[in-house]
Amino acid sequence: MKIVRPEPKQKMSADAKKVFKGVIYDVYQWQQKQYDGSYKTFETIKRPDTVVIFPRIATGKFLTIREIQPGFTKPWFSLPVGRVEKQGDLVAEAKRELLEETGYKCDNFTFWYSHQPEAKIDWFVHCFIAKDCYKFEEIVKDKGEKVIELNEMSFDEIVELYVNNERLRGGLTVEKFLRARLDPMEMKAIKHLFLD
């Protein structure tokens, strides 16, 4: 499955200069011509893309993760989510993240959509639904993680988690569920995608 990365909302100039290199984020600046002919310094942040996986298991429920990491005071819920290490094959990246974070494997991945959460950050979130996930190995906890606990949730509980839960980390697809709550046809289409 070939997934084409969309064009960023803000085009970075070809002569943009990297002015900061971080561990995750890099900052670029360039001179942008304005409508009146003057120039102004524009900038954007660039970071690796992210994959988010909605893993469905044999019970028909979806796996979520309850965890806490350094720098955070309370545990949160999340889905398997992580940085893309190799841009070329997003399905392989999603499979890797699913296995690392849950110990589950899956051969039935459906691409849902890609979106750019913030116009000034060159960063896309690629969402997948993984059906028929099966336990492959135990979770190997990262040394920085304090709690990892897998939970099973129904589709309705997943929607509720995304729409109404402040303890959700990485609510990177929340707008799709919010729109679906307002549009019964959209909700029907999403349920079909997730549950069939």
N, C-alpha and C positions, 0 to 999 in steps of 0.2 A: 504494500500500500504506500504510494508516494503522496506525501503531504507537502504542499507548497506553502512556505512561510509567506504570510501576507506582507504587503508593503507597510512600513511604519507610517503613522499618521503625520509625523513631522519628518520631512526629508532632510537628511544631513547633507550639507554641502560637500562636494568632492574634495575641497581644500580644507576641510575641518581638521583641526589639530587636537590631539589628545593632550589635555592639560593636567589630568590626574589619572593615575592607574591604581585602582584598589584591588582588594581580594575578589570582590564580586562586581563592583561598579567601576566603570571608567567614565570620565567626563570629557566631552568634546566641545570645542568652541569654533566659531567661524563668523566672518563678517557677512551679514545678510542685507542685501539691497532692499530698501523700503519703497513703498509706492510713490513717495515724493522724490526719490532719487538719492536720498541720504542712506548711510549705512549704519547698522547697529549690530552689536555683538549678540549672537544667538548661541545657545548651548543646549546640549542634550546629554542624557545619561544613557549608557549602554550596559547591558548585563546579559548573562546567558539566559536563554529561554527556559521555561518551566513546563513540566508535564504534570497533569493531575489525572489520577485514575479513580474511577468509581468501580470497585471490584465486587462483582456479584458471585456468591457461592451457591452450592447445591440447594440450600434451604430457600433460595430466592431472595435472601437478604443481602445487604451490602456491608462490607467491612469498613469500619472506621478505626482510627487510632486515638487513644488517649495518652498524652505525653506531657512532659515538662522538660525544658532545657535550660541551661544556664542563662541568667539575665531575665528570666520570666518568673513571676511570683506565683502563678496559678497554673494548674494543668489545663490543657485545652484539647479539643477534638480536632482531628484533621482527617483527610483522606491521604492515601499514599501520594506524595507530591515531592518533586525534587528538580534540581537543576539539570538541564540538558548538557551532557558532557561531550557528545558527538552529534553535531547538528544534522547530519545526513539522514539518519534513520530514527525517526521519532517513536515508532512502534517499539524498536529495540530498546530505546531509552525508557519507555513506559514499562516494558517488561522487566527491565533491570530495577527500576524504582519499586515496582510491585513486590518483587522478590526480596529486595533489601529491607523494605519496611514492614512486610507482613509475613514473609516466609512462604507466600503463595505464588503459584505459577498459573499462566493462562495462555491458551492458544487462540482464543476467540476475542480479539480486540476490535472494537468499533470506534472509529474516529468520530467525535461529536462536533467540535468546532475549535477554532483558534481565535483569540482576541488579545488586543493590546490594552491592558488596564489603564494606562496613563499615557497621554499623547507625547509628553516630554521625555519618556523613557523608552528607548528602543529595546522592547522586551515583550515577548508574546507568551501566552499561556495556552498550551495545547491540551485539550480535554479528551479523555478516552473513557469508554465503558468497556470493562473486561468481564465477560460472562463465562460461567462454568469454571471459575477459579478453584484450584485444588491445593491443599496443603502439600508443600514440597519439603520444607525444612523449618527448623526453629529460627526465630528471629535472632539475629546477632546484633545486640544493642551497641550503638555507638558509645564510646567512653563518655561523651558529654551528655547523654540522655539519662534522666533519672527514672522516669516511669514510661513504660510502653505496655499498653494493654489493648488487645484487639476487642472490638465490640461489633455486634451484628445489629443492623438497623434496617427497617423496612424502607421502601421508596418514600412513603409519606414522612417517615421520621427523618430521612435525609433532607427532604425539602424543608421541613420544619427547622432542622439544624441550621441550614443555610440561611433561612429567612429571619429567624428569631433568636439565634443564640450568639451572645456576645463572647462565648468561650470557644468560638470556632476560629482556628488559625488558618489562614490561607483561604479565605472565602472568595476564591478567584472566579467563581462561576455564579455568584449570587444573583446577578442581574437577569440571567436566563430563568431562574426559578421565580423571581419576583414578577417578571413579565408573564410567565405561565400561570401564575396565580390570578392574574387579571384577564387572561385570555383562555377560556376553556379549550379552544381548538389547539392552542400552543401546548397546554398541559397534556392533552390527549396525545399529541405527537411525541412529546418527551417521554410520557409513560410507555408508549409503544416502543420507542428506542431503547429504554432502560429495561423493560419487563418482558418483551417478546423474544 
